[in-house]
Amino acid sequence: MARILILLAVVLGVIWWLRSRAESRQQQAARTSRSANNASRDDSAEAMVQCAHCGVHLPRSEAIAWHGLHYCRRSHLPDDSGDHA
């Protein structure tokens, strides 16, 4: 009778160990897929540029490019007198 109980305990222990291993693998796979999704979102992020006048950062698509510099609004563009500050 004692042999049967020991054998049952060993079998239940192996089943418990296999189940916990499978659960940890599923959790790790879920974490990996979430981090892959976050990485793909980061790849689609737009480049930021800094306004040459005030220093504000804004997406490149919203900036005004003029003579190799970027500005956040038309009023920050330098006038024709050559002042680039």
Secondary structure, 3 states (H helix, E strand, C coil): CHHHHHHHHHHHHHHHHHHHHHHHHHHHHHHHHHHHHHHHHHHCCCCEEECCCCCCEEEHHHCEEECCEEECCHHHCCCCCCCCC
